[in-house]
């Protein structure tokens, strides 16, 4: 077994070397431009299922013919799997897919091999985005790696599967189809997933595992400049980032170890029309006694109190900015948030410790020593706690303990006799340079990830609270080993005056609305994301008759500013058309594409003409029968566009016991409803499904019947994607906005 792992480790290093260290070629750039030239590639579209698949197959066939005489054999299999699964993403939901596309290429020594390594990219994109970084560039890189490996004169030790999957943006469907259904999947021993959370820059290792540290060793051996942090992994896997990758599928459903690589720079244009091939840089295609104890405890209390007071003060500032209507001013001017919240946090902490020094301690020696020990103690506590929790991020407080302690020991004599002298200060800064540079890098990564996310995190999360908290925490962490300088210097009034001036000036500028949050500049876009659906809704009663019917433009803003910046440009989109959630209707009675209604509760509904797609949704109840175990089994059929959403809302006193999706165990969301996402490729049969419902204690005050069933159809491409009314309003959106639009229907039935 150890020999096999050793061989696979060596082989993994070889594969990583090709992925991470190959020189960029004009061919990989050409692949990228050809794939993105067809435009957006949502699942089910001609662009995704035919044009992109055709191009990839042609390039793979060229490689096969070119290398046929070499020591390798190359096998191509186009898989179109059908299946379903349930995951806990965004509160839990079930995904059903039908005939989505995978192109699996198996490269191995002639005569075959027992073990395989999987390299994964996805060529589909979200609607309305060319998807250059997410994830066409990875597929371009994989084509070049395939070409390079196939042309090696010496055969590989093990085989490699290059999986070009065509349904990742539909929440990881194609990877599930491969790892659970393809016969080659059983031989896969490790995988590399190439992804994107931004556009360009150096690839970062987002996630590794489960366990199997040998794969990380392979990455370290292979990469010239490995770029990874367990902090990133633990932040990503904590669930606070509303995103996921195929890594989850291979880990959870395949139980194989792997590594997740992704670009993170410039996440502002992720999933927008600006994610084009020309923005991908060539380099990115690569690559002592009781008294002391009492004093220490008291000083620690002052330090911790200063943190809470500082955070509270900065959050008050953030609340004022929000109430003034200037939330997200930093989205296009990040430095402004540092000047405002950073100056407020730093000034508040210095003020609190200055007051403690002057009013509580008075003239006292040894305060510098004491507060240095406070910082050391607090970092030690975090080190112990993180280690106890088994978190690898414990190395960060370890650095913040080891380097300051070593610096302090080396400068003990200088510090004792001269206090905060210039020489001491310089030497002290030099001693802390390394851990602080690394810590500042980690803080930069956090801001690089979270700042763009605030532009797509919905209307319910106040971004000022999030960013103000992050800036304050960064200030607290960075100031930890500099607090004792406050107790060494004679006066802090000039520092406080400077920080106060910066804060006041910046607050006035923000209050005047000088910093507009969005930008349509092609060089540095900061778009506002708005979703528009021209939809027709039909509601049926328990007897199957149409109870009500309406049509309109359903508008969702995906950031906290809602429509305040849109209304001056399109006056009819204002709070007079604000709509509320109908709790008696599944998912509020609106055609949600993803289960994110809890993130965007502010919606607008502008009356419009009825939509009439050329391929309307066909939905019917096929059978209804009572089982011997006391449930009612209902079977349905649905035929419609490539993207549909099914919403199930059992009435009070009833519950779903089983269904035909996933492992048969229904999984509800945060509000107790059930969301099933469905998509299909070309030539898919009618979607048939069933569920069983059990009525325990019916509630006469609720809706009639035992369950409400609703289904939405989404027309993301083709002639049915647009209507004249939709086109007319889209033309009026400002250039700094990114309105993503399509046609949809919503039909609700009571049973």
QUIQUIUR-V424099 format. One record per residue. N is the residue number from 1. RES is the residue in three letters. SS is DSSP state (h for helix, s for strand, l for the rest). PHI is phi in whole degrees, 0 to 359 (NA if undefined). PSI is psi in degrees with one decimal (999 if undefined). Layout:
N/RES/SS/PHI/PSI, N/RES/SS/PHI/PSI
This chain:
1/UNK/l/NA/-43.1, 2/UNK/h/296/-35.8, 3/UNK/h/295/-41.6, 4/UNK/h/297/-44.2, 5/UNK/h/297/-38.1, 6/UNK/h/297/-42.9, 7/UNK/h/295/-41.2, 8/UNK/h/293/-34.2, 9/UNK/h/298/-46.5, 10/UNK/h/298/-43.3, 11/UNK/h/295/-40.8, 12/UNK/h/299/-40.9, 13/UNK/h/299/-38.7, 14/UNK/h/297/-46.3, 15/UNK/h/297/-45.9, 16/UNK/h/301/-39.1, 17/UNK/h/301/-44.3, 18/UNK/h/295/-41.2, 19/UNK/h/291/-37.0, 20/UNK/h/259/-24.0, 21/UNK/h/240/0.2, 22/UNK/l/292/146.4, 23/UNK/l/287/144.8, 24/UNK/l/292/144.5, 25/UNK/l/235/159.8, 26/UNK/h/295/-26.0, 27/UNK/h/294/-43.0, 28/UNK/h/294/-36.7, 29/UNK/h/296/-39.6, 30/UNK/h/295/-42.5, 31/UNK/h/303/-45.8, 32/UNK/h/300/-46.3, 33/UNK/h/291/-36.4, 34/UNK/h/292/-40.5, 35/UNK/h/294/-43.1, 36/UNK/h/281/-15.7, 37/UNK/h/294/-22.7, 38/UNK/l/283/-10.4, 39/UNK/l/95/-160.6, 40/UNK/l/301/146.0, 41/UNK/l/231/62.6, 42/UNK/l/290/154.6, 43/UNK/l/302/137.1, 44/UNK/l/91/-11.0, 45/UNK/l/277/155.9, 46/UNK/h/301/-37.9, 47/UNK/h/297/-37.6, 48/UNK/h/275/-48.6, 49/UNK/h/278/-24.0, 50/UNK/h/245/-59.5, 51/UNK/h/294/-50.4, 52/UNK/h/291/-42.0, 53/UNK/h/299/-43.6, 54/UNK/h/299/-43.2, 55/UNK/h/296/-45.1, 56/UNK/h/298/-43.8, 57/UNK/h/296/-38.2, 58/UNK/h/296/-44.2, 59/UNK/h/294/-38.2, 60/UNK/h/293/-40.4, 61/UNK/h/295/-38.6, 62/UNK/h/300/-42.3, 63/UNK/h/294/-40.4, 64/UNK/h/298/-45.4, 65/UNK/h/294/-39.7, 66/UNK/h/295/-31.2, 67/UNK/l/250/10.8, 68/UNK/l/300/-32.8, 69/UNK/l/276/-5.2, 70/UNK/l/279/-170.5, 71/UNK/l/277/1.6, 72/UNK/s/246/154.2, 73/UNK/s/244/144.8, 74/UNK/s/234/122.8, 75/UNK/s/242/134.6, 76/UNK/s/244/135.3, 77/UNK/s/223/123.4, 78/UNK/s/266/113.4, 79/UNK/s/254/135.7, 80/UNK/l/233/81.4, 81/UNK/l/280/157.7, 82/UNK/l/232/136.0, 83/UNK/s/180/-173.9, 84/UNK/s/206/158.8, 85/UNK/s/200/161.5, 86/UNK/s/240/137.0, 87/UNK/s/224/167.2, 88/UNK/l/263/21.4, 89/UNK/h/293/129.8, 90/UNK/h/57/40.8, 91/UNK/h/94/-5.4, 92/UNK/l/105/129.6, 93/UNK/s/197/169.5, 94/UNK/s/244/137.8, 95/UNK/s/242/132.1, 96/UNK/s/240/132.7, 97/UNK/s/230/152.6, 98/UNK/s/220/113.6, 99/UNK/l/56/44.6, 100/UNK/l/284/166.8, 101/UNK/l/249/134.1, 102/UNK/s/233/137.4, 103/UNK/s/248/109.0, 104/UNK/s/255/125.7, 105/UNK/s/242/121.7, 106/UNK/s/254/116.9, 107/UNK/s/249/122.7, 108/UNK/s/206/164.7, 109/UNK/s/296/148.6, 110/UNK/l/299/132.3, 111/UNK/l/105/-10.6, 112/UNK/l/91/177.5, 113/UNK/l/206/158.6, 114/UNK/l/269/-36.7, 115/UNK/l/250/144.0, 116/UNK/s/231/149.8, 117/UNK/s/246/142.5, 118/UNK/s/251/129.2, 119/UNK/s/246/128.7, 120/UNK/s/234/134.2, 121/UNK/s/222/170.1, 122/UNK/s/229/137.3, 123/UNK/l/261/-8.4, 124/UNK/l/283/163.0, 125/UNK/l/225/168.4, 126/UNK/l/287/159.6, 127/UNK/l/298/140.4, 128/UNK/l/76/9.3, 129/UNK/l/232/135.5, 130/UNK/l/294/-20.6, 131/UNK/l/63/44.3, 132/UNK/h/293/-50.9, 133/UNK/h/279/-29.5, 134/UNK/h/239/79.7, 135/UNK/h/215/30.9, 136/UNK/h/300/-37.8, 137/UNK/h/298/-34.6, 138/UNK/h/292/-37.4, 139/UNK/h/291/-36.3, 140/UNK/h/297/-42.6, 141/UNK/h/297/-42.1, 142/UNK/h/296/-36.9, 143/UNK/h/299/-42.3, 144/UNK/h/290/-38.4, 145/UNK/h/295/-41.9, 146/UNK/h/302/-45.8, 147/UNK/h/299/-43.4, 148/UNK/h/292/-45.4, 149/UNK/h/294/-40.9, 150/UNK/h/295/-27.4, 151/UNK/l/270/1.6, 152/UNK/l/296/140.7, 153/UNK/l/284/-28.5, 154/UNK/l/259/138.2, 155/UNK/l/290/153.5, 156/UNK/l/291/154.1, 157/UNK/l/287/-35.2, 158/UNK/l/225/168.8, 159/UNK/s/274/163.6, 160/UNK/s/229/133.0, 161/UNK/s/258/122.8, 162/UNK/s/261/109.3, 163/UNK/s/257/112.7, 164/UNK/s/263/99.7, 165/UNK/s/261/143.1, 166/UNK/l/253/18.0, 167/UNK/l/205/64.7, 168/UNK/l/266/-38.5, 169/UNK/l/293/-18.6, 170/UNK/l/276/37.8, 171/UNK/l/61/59.6, 172/UNK/l/67/34.6, 173/UNK/h/283/-47.5, 174/UNK/h/295/-38.2, 175/UNK/h/297/-36.2, 176/UNK/h/295/-40.9, 177/UNK/h/298/-37.7, 178/UNK/h/287/-52.6, 179/UNK/h/289/-22.3, 180/UNK/h/259/-15.4, 181/UNK/h/234/-26.6, 182/UNK/l/283/135.7, 183/UNK/h/298/-27.5, 184/UNK/h/289/-21.6, 185/UNK/h/299/-29.3, 186/UNK/h/293/-20.0, 187/UNK/h/266/-4.5, 188/UNK/s/286/128.6, 189/UNK/s/250/-17.5, 190/UNK/s/198/162.6, 191/UNK/s/215/156.7, 192/UNK/s/239/125.9, 193/UNK/s/249/124.5, 194/UNK/s/258/120.1, 195/UNK/s/223/-171.9, 196/UNK/s/207/137.5, 197/UNK/l/236/10.0, 198/UNK/l/195/-164.9, 199/UNK/l/233/108.3, 200/UNK/l/87/-170.4, 201/UNK/l/82/-175.6, 202/UNK/l/280/142.5, 203/UNK/l/290/137.0, 204/UNK/s/249/139.6, 205/UNK/s/283/107.7, 206/UNK/s/281/-44.3, 207/UNK/s/213/150.8, 208/UNK/s/220/167.0, 209/UNK/s/110/-169.7, 210/UNK/l/283/137.2, 211/UNK/l/54/-139.5, 212/UNK/l/49/67.1, 213/UNK/l/295/-14.2, 214/UNK/h/299/-28.7, 215/UNK/h/290/-38.0, 216/UNK/h/295/-37.7, 217/UNK/h/298/-39.9, 218/UNK/h/298/-41.3, 219/UNK/h/297/-44.4, 220/UNK/h/297/-41.1, 221/UNK/h/292/-33.8, 222/UNK/h/274/-38.2, 223/UNK/l/281/131.5, 224/UNK/l/296/-40.7, 225/UNK/l/227/78.5, 226/UNK/l/301/139.8, 227/UNK/l/227/97.3, 228/UNK/s/207/155.3, 229/UNK/l/209/129.7, 230/UNK/h/295/-21.2, 231/UNK/h/299/-45.3, 232/UNK/h/301/-42.4, 233/UNK/h/298/-47.3, 234/UNK/h/289/-30.8, 235/UNK/h/293/-45.3, 236/UNK/h/295/-43.3, 237/UNK/h/279/-4.5, 238/UNK/l/288/-19.9, 239/UNK/l/94/0.6, 240/UNK/l/278/-14.0, 241/UNK/l/265/122.7, 242/UNK/l/282/64.6, 243/UNK/l/200/165.2, 244/UNK/l/202/168.6, 245/UNK/l/228/173.9, 246/UNK/h/299/-16.1, 247/UNK/h/308/-43.1, 248/UNK/h/302/-43.5, 249/UNK/h/295/-48.3, 250/UNK/h/294/-35.5, 251/UNK/h/289/-48.0, 252/UNK/h/277/-38.9, 253/UNK/h/261/-23.7, 254/UNK/h/259/-18.9, 255/UNK/l/52/44.6, 256/UNK/l/239/148.2, 257/UNK/s/284/151.0, 258/UNK/s/199/-177.2, 259/UNK/s/219/137.8, 260/UNK/s/249/113.9, 261/UNK/s/250/137.4, 262/UNK/s/207/148.8, 263/UNK/s/284/145.0, 264/UNK/l/233/-12.3, 265/UNK/l/288/148.9, 266/UNK/l/55/52.6, 267/UNK/h/291/-3.5, 268/UNK/h/297/-31.5, 269/UNK/h/258/6.5, 270/UNK/l/299/129.0, 271/UNK/l/65/33.9, 272/UNK/l/230/176.0, 273/UNK/l/293/-14.5, 274/UNK/l/278/-6.0, 275/UNK/l/280/71.5, 276/UNK/l/252/164.6, 277/UNK/h/298/-35.3, 278/UNK/h/292/-13.6, 279/UNK/h/272/-9.9, 280/UNK/l/274/110.6, 281/UNK/l/292/149.4, 282/UNK/h/301/-38.9, 283/UNK/h/298/-27.1, 284/UNK/h/281/-18.9, 285/UNK/h/289/-22.1, 286/UNK/h/283/-77.5, 287/UNK/l/190/999, 288/UNK/l/NA/-100.3, 289/UNK/l/257/-176.2, 290/UNK/h/297/-37.9, 291/UNK/h/299/-42.6, 292/UNK/h/297/-39.7, 293/UNK/h/297/-41.2, 294/UNK/h/295/-43.9, 295/UNK/h/298/-40.7, 296/UNK/h/295/-42.8, 297/UNK/h/296/-40.4, 298/UNK/h/295/-45.6, 299/UNK/h/297/-38.4, 300/UNK/h/297/-40.4, 301/UNK/h/298/-41.7, 302/UNK/h/298/-43.8, 303/UNK/h/298/-48.4, 304/UNK/h/295/-39.6, 305/UNK/h/299/-41.1, 306/UNK/h/299/-34.7, 307/UNK/h/297/-49.3, 308/UNK/h/294/-41.8, 309/UNK/h/295/-40.4, 310/UNK/h/297/-49.0, 311/UNK/h/299/-43.2, 312/UNK/h/298/-43.0, 313/UNK/h/297/-44.7, 314/UNK/h/293/-37.1, 315/UNK/h/294/-32.2, 316/UNK/h/296/-42.2, 317/UNK/h/300/-45.6, 318/UNK/h/299/-38.7, 319/UNK/h/295/-40.8, 320/UNK/h/297/-43.2, 321/UNK/h/300/-42.1, 322/UNK/h/295/-44.7, 323/UNK/h/295/-29.7, 324/UNK/l/284/-6.8, 325/UNK/l/82/22.1, 326/UNK/l/243/33.2, 327/UNK/l/298/147.4, 328/UNK/l/69/24.5, 329/UNK/l/301/-24.8, 330/UNK/l/275/-7.7, 331/UNK/l/300/-36.4, 332/UNK/l/251/-1.9, 333/UNK/l/220/71.7, 334/UNK/h/298/-35.4, 335/UNK/h/302/-29.4, 336/UNK/h/295/-35.0, 337/UNK/h/292/-35.4, 338/UNK/h/293/-43.0, 339/UNK/h/295/-38.1, 340/UNK/h/278/-64.1, 341/UNK/h/286/-36.4, 342/UNK/h/294/-43.8, 343/UNK/h/295/-40.0, 344/UNK/h/295/-43.2, 345/UNK/h/292/-46.6, 346/UNK/h/296/-45.6, 347/UNK/h/298/-40.1, 348/UNK/h/294/-41.7, 349/UNK/h/294/-43.3, 350/UNK/h/296/-41.1, 351/UNK/h/298/-44.6, 352/UNK/h/297/-44.8, 353/UNK/h/287/-29.9, 354/UNK/h/294/-42.5, 355/UNK/h/296/-39.9, 356/UNK/h/297/-40.0, 357/UNK/h/294/-45.0, 358/UNK/h/277/-37.1, 359/UNK/h/262/-29.3, 360/UNK/h/257/-52.8, 361/UNK/h/279/-36.7, 362/UNK/l/66/-149.1, 363/UNK/l/279/112.8, 364/UNK/l/211/135.9, 365/UNK/l/273/157.8, 366/UNK/l/82/5.7, 367/UNK/h/292/-33.0, 368/UNK/h/299/-48.0, 369/UNK/h/303/-45.2, 370/UNK/h/298/-47.3, 371/UNK/h/283/-22.4, 372/UNK/h/296/-44.3, 373/UNK/h/295/-32.1, 374/UNK/h/298/-48.4, 375/UNK/h/299/-43.4, 376/UNK/h/299/-42.0, 377/UNK/h/298/-45.4, 378/UNK/h/294/-40.3, 379/UNK/h/294/-37.3, 380/UNK/h/297/-40.5, 381/UNK/h/298/-43.3, 382/UNK/h/293/-35.6, 383/UNK/h/298/-46.9, 384/UNK/h/297/-43.5, 385/UNK/h/295/-47.0, 386/UNK/h/297/-39.3, 387/UNK/h/296/-42.1, 388/UNK/h/298/-34.0, 389/UNK/l/282/-6.9, 390/UNK/l/76/23.0, 391/UNK/l/268/128.4, 392/UNK/l/292/-17.3, 393/UNK/l/297/-6.4, 394/UNK/h/300/-17.4, 395/UNK/h/294/-24.9, 396/UNK/h/293/-54.9, 397/UNK/h/297/-26.1, 398/UNK/h/299/-44.1, 399/UNK/h/296/-38.4, 400/UNK/h/283/-3.8, 401/UNK/h/259/-48.3, 402/UNK/h/294/-50.8, 403/UNK/h/291/-47.8, 404/UNK/h/299/-37.5, 405/UNK/h/294/-44.0, 406/UNK/h/296/-41.5, 407/UNK/h/297/-42.9, 408/UNK/h/297/-42.1, 409/UNK/h/295/-38.5, 410/UNK/h/288/-28.3, 411/UNK/l/254/15.7, 412/UNK/h/301/-44.5, 413/UNK/h/294/-45.2, 414/UNK/h/300/-44.1, 415/UNK/h/294/-41.7, 416/UNK/h/294/-38.3, 417/UNK/h/267/-26.3, 418/UNK/h/239/-6.5, 419/UNK/l/65/-140.0, 420/UNK/l/275/61.5, 421/UNK/l/286/164.3, 422/UNK/h/298/-43.9, 423/UNK/h/299/-46.0, 424/UNK/h/300/-44.2, 425/UNK/h/299/-42.9, 426/UNK/h/296/-48.3, 427/UNK/h/297/-37.3, 428/UNK/h/296/-44.3, 429/UNK/h/296/-40.2, 430/UNK/h/297/-39.2, 431/UNK/h/293/-29.0, 432/UNK/h/265/-0.8, 433/UNK/h/302/-49.2, 434/UNK/h/298/-55.0, 435/UNK/h/295/-33.4, 436/UNK/h/290/-37.4, 437/UNK/h/297/-42.7, 438/UNK/h/294/-41.3, 439/UNK/h/294/-38.0, 440/UNK/h/294/-35.1, 441/UNK/h/297/-43.5, 442/UNK/h/298/-39.5, 443/UNK/h/296/-40.9, 444/UNK/h/300/-41.7, 445/UNK/h/299/-42.9, 446/UNK/h/299/-46.2, 447/UNK/h/292/-36.5, 448/UNK/h/299/-34.1, 449/UNK/h/277/-48.4, 450/UNK/h/282/-31.3, 451/UNK/h/299/-49.9, 452/UNK/h/296/-33.5, 453/UNK/h/298/-31.8, 454/UNK/l/297/-17.9, 455/UNK/l/277/-5.1, 456/UNK/l/219/26.1, 457/UNK/l/261/10.0, 458/UNK/l/89/178.3, 459/UNK/l/267/-3.9, 460/UNK/l/261/-16.7, 461/UNK/l/263/110.7, 462/UNK/l/294/111.0, 463/UNK/h/294/-29.3, 464/UNK/h/296/-37.5, 465/UNK/h/296/-43.9, 466/UNK/h/296/-52.3, 467/UNK/h/291/-40.6, 468/UNK/h/299/-38.5, 469/UNK/h/294/-44.1, 470/UNK/h/297/-44.8, 471/UNK/h/296/-40.6, 472/UNK/h/295/-44.8, 473/UNK/h/298/-41.8, 474/UNK/h/299/-41.4, 475/UNK/h/296/-42.6, 476/UNK/h/298/-47.5, 477/UNK/h/296/-47.1, 478/UNK/h/291/-27.3, 479/UNK/h/273/-6.1, 480/UNK/h/305/-46.6, 481/UNK/h/266/17.1, 482/UNK/h/240/-2.7, 483/UNK/h/300/-36.4, 484/UNK/h/293/-18.5, 485/UNK/h/296/-30.1, 486/UNK/h/300/-34.2, 487/UNK/h/272/-2.1, 488/UNK/l/256/-33.1, 489/UNK/l/282/158.5, 490/UNK/l/287/-40.5, 491/UNK/l/211/147.3, 492/UNK/l/246/10.7, 493/UNK/h/296/-37.0, 494/UNK/h/289/-36.6, 495/UNK/h/296/-45.0, 496/UNK/h/296/-37.9, 497/UNK/h/296/-42.2, 498/UNK/h/295/-46.2, 499/UNK/h/295/-39.9, 500/UNK/h/298/-40.4, 501/UNK/h/297/-45.4, 502/UNK/h/300/-44.2, 503/UNK/h/296/-46.9, 504/UNK/h/297/-46.3, 505/UNK/h/300/-46.4, 506/UNK/h/294/-39.1, 507/UNK/h/296/-39.5, 508/UNK/h/295/-41.3, 509/UNK/h/295/-41.5, 510/UNK/h/294/-42.6, 511/UNK/h/297/-29.2, 512/UNK/l/279/-3.0, 513/UNK/l/75/26.8, 514/UNK/l/291/-30.1, 515/UNK/l/260/98.2, 516/UNK/l/282/132.5, 517/UNK/l/288/-18.0, 518/UNK/l/242/161.8, 519/UNK/s/210/138.0, 520/UNK/l/256/14.4, 521/UNK/l/298/128.0, 522/UNK/l/298/-27.6, 523/UNK/l/285/-34.0, 524/UNK/l/212/70.5, 525/UNK/l/289/140.7, 526/UNK/s/229/73.1, 527/UNK/l/284/149.6, 528/UNK/s/270/127.8, 529/UNK/s/266/127.3, 530/UNK/s/227/133.3, 531/UNK/s/256/131.7, 532/UNK/s/234/129.2, 533/UNK/s/236/122.3, 534/UNK/s/275/110.3, 535/UNK/s/230/151.4, 536/UNK/s/243/128.9, 537/UNK/s/246/135.5, 538/UNK/s/231/128.6, 539/UNK/s/241/124.4, 540/UNK/s/254/149.2, 541/UNK/l/269/-172.3, 542/UNK/l/295/-26.0, 543/UNK/l/273/1.6, 544/UNK/l/87/0.0, 545/UNK/l/277/152.2, 546/UNK/s/289/117.7, 547/UNK/s/273/-40.8, 548/UNK/s/201/160.3, 549/UNK/s/207/136.2, 550/UNK/s/209/166.0, 551/UNK/s/222/149.8, 552/UNK/s/182/175.9, 553/UNK/s/265/111.8, 554/UNK/s/268/122.2, 555/UNK/s/240/127.4, 556/UNK/s/239/130.3, 557/UNK/s/263/134.6, 558/UNK/l/256/26.1, 559/UNK/l/216/172.3, 560/UNK/l/293/-24.3, 561/UNK/l/287/-6.4, 562/UNK/l/54/-123.6, 563/UNK/l/246/13.9, 564/UNK/l/299/-30.3, 565/UNK/l/271/-14.9, 566/UNK/l/274/-36.6, 567/UNK/l/306/-41.2, 568/UNK/l/300/-27.1, 569/UNK/l/271/-34.0, 570/UNK/l/229/84.9, 571/UNK/l/303/-30.7, 572/UNK/l/290/-16.4, 573/UNK/l/270/90.4, 574/UNK/l/217/-178.9, 575/UNK/h/291/-8.2, 576/UNK/h/289/-18.8, 577/UNK/h/251/16.6, 578/UNK/s/297/135.6, 579/UNK/s/244/151.9, 580/UNK/l/251/160.3, 581/UNK/l/285/128.3, 582/UNK/l/269/106.6, 583/UNK/l/293/-18.3, 584/UNK/l/272/4.8, 585/UNK/l/238/141.5, 586/UNK/h/302/131.2, 587/UNK/h/48/45.9, 588/UNK/h/67/2.9, 589/UNK/h/85/22.6, 590/UNK/l/231/153.9, 591/UNK/l/279/71.2, 592/UNK/l/295/132.6, 593/UNK/l/277/-34.5, 594/UNK/l/232/157.6, 595/UNK/l/281/65.0, 596/UNK/l/237/27.0, 597/UNK/l/296/-27.4, 598/UNK/l/286/-14.1, 599/UNK/l/270/-23.1, 600/UNK/l/225/79.3, 601/UNK/l/274/-10.9, 602/UNK/l/267/115.4, 603/UNK/s/227/155.3, 604/UNK/s/231/141.6, 605/UNK/s/227/108.0, 606/UNK/s/259/117.6, 607/UNK/s/305/141.3, 608/UNK/l/209/174.0, 609/UNK/l/288/163.4, 610/UNK/l/288/143.4, 611/UNK/l/268/149.4, 612/UNK/l/219/79.6, 613/UNK/l/299/148.7, 614/UNK/l/292/-25.5, 615/UNK/l/240/79.1, 616/UNK/l/291/159.4, 617/UNK/l/291/134.6, 618/UNK/s/246/114.6, 619/UNK/s/227/132.0, 620/UNK/s/207/154.2, 621/UNK/s/272/116.1, 622/UNK/s/278/-42.1, 623/UNK/s/204/156.1, 624/UNK/s/217/119.8, 625/UNK/s/220/148.2, 626/UNK/s/268/129.9, 627/UNK/l/271/164.3, 628/UNK/l/287/-14.7, 629/UNK/l/262/14.1, 630/UNK/l/89/20.1, 631/UNK/l/245/168.2, 632/UNK/s/247/120.5, 633/UNK/s/262/124.9, 634/UNK/s/239/130.5, 635/UNK/s/244/134.8, 636/UNK/s/232/159.8, 637/UNK/s/230/146.3, 638/UNK/s/217/133.1, 639/UNK/s/225/126.8, 640/UNK/l/189/-155.3, 641/UNK/l/292/178.7, 642/UNK/l/289/-13.5, 643/UNK/s/231/123.2, 644/UNK/s/220/152.9, 645/UNK/s/233/131.1, 646/UNK/s/249/130.0, 647/UNK/s/239/129.0, 648/UNK/s/239/128.1, 649/UNK/s/230/90.9, 650/UNK/s/299/139.2, 651/UNK/l/284/161.3, 652/UNK/l/303/130.5, 653/UNK/l/96/-4.3, 654/UNK/s/237/155.6, 655/UNK/s/209/151.9, 656/UNK/s/281/131.8, 657/UNK/s/260/-38.1, 658/UNK/s/199/165.9, 659/UNK/s/203/179.6, 660/UNK/l/271/4.1, 661/UNK/l/262/146.5, 662/UNK/l/57/-131.6, 663/UNK/l/272/8.9, 664/UNK/l/89/-2.0, 665/UNK/l/260/111.3, 666/UNK/l/299/137.7, 667/UNK/l/237/116.4, 668/UNK/l/265/166.2, 669/UNK/l/267/-168.6, 670/UNK/l/297/-25.1, 671/UNK/l/263/4.8, 672/UNK/l/87/6.5, 673/UNK/l/262/169.7, 674/UNK/s/242/133.5, 675/UNK/s/238/124.5, 676/UNK/s/239/122.5, 677/UNK/s/261/131.4, 678/UNK/s/233/138.7, 679/UNK/s/213/156.3, 680/UNK/s/218/159.0, 681/UNK/l/271/-147.9, 682/UNK/l/277/149.9, 683/UNK/l/56/38.2, 684/UNK/l/278/143.1, 685/UNK/l/286/176.5, 686/UNK/l/297/135.9, 687/UNK/s/282/119.7, 688/UNK/s/241/133.7, 689/UNK/s/211/165.0, 690/UNK/s/215/162.5, 691/UNK/s/210/159.3, 692/UNK/s/244/135.6, 693/UNK/s/235/141.5, 694/UNK/s/239/128.0, 695/UNK/s/262/117.5, 696/UNK/l/261/-52.2, 697/UNK/l/213/86.1, 698/UNK/l/300/144.2, 699/UNK/l/254/111.6, 700/UNK/l/291/-17.9, 701/UNK/l/277/-10.4, 702/UNK/l/269/-169.2, 703/UNK/l/297/156.0, 704/UNK/l/295/148.9, 705/UNK/l/87/-169.5, 706/UNK/l/250/-19.1, 707/UNK/s/204/146.5, 708/UNK/s/252/129.0, 709/UNK/s/242/127.9, 710/UNK/s/230/147.6, 711/UNK/s/222/137.3, 712/UNK/s/242/143.9, 713/UNK/s/247/141.0, 714/UNK/s/234/120.4, 715/UNK/s/258/95.3, 716/UNK/l/271/-12.1, 717/UNK/l/206/171.3, 718/UNK/l/81/-171.0, 719/UNK/l/293/-22.6, 720/UNK/l/275/-3.3, 721/UNK/l/287/-28.2, 722/UNK/l/239/153.7, 723/UNK/l/230/163.7, 724/UNK/h/299/-41.1, 725/UNK/h/292/-36.5, 726/UNK/h/293/-43.9, 727/UNK/h/298/-40.0, 728/UNK/h/297/-41.9, 729/UNK/h/283/-28.9, 730/UNK/h/295/-35.9, 731/UNK/l/295/-20.3, 732/UNK/l/267/-5.7, 733/UNK/l/289/141.8, 734/UNK/l/293/160.4, 735/UNK/l/294/-23.4, 736/UNK/l/276/4.6, 737/UNK/s/255/158.8, 738/UNK/s/232/87.6, 739/UNK/s/279/116.5, 740/UNK/s/263/124.6, 741/UNK/s/224/153.8, 742/UNK/s/194/174.1, 743/UNK/s/260/142.5, 744/UNK/s/213/164.5, 745/UNK/s/229/157.9, 746/UNK/s/220/120.8, 747/UNK/s/235/127.4, 748/UNK/s/240/139.8, 749/UNK/s/228/146.8, 750/UNK/s/253/138.4, 751/UNK/l/227/999
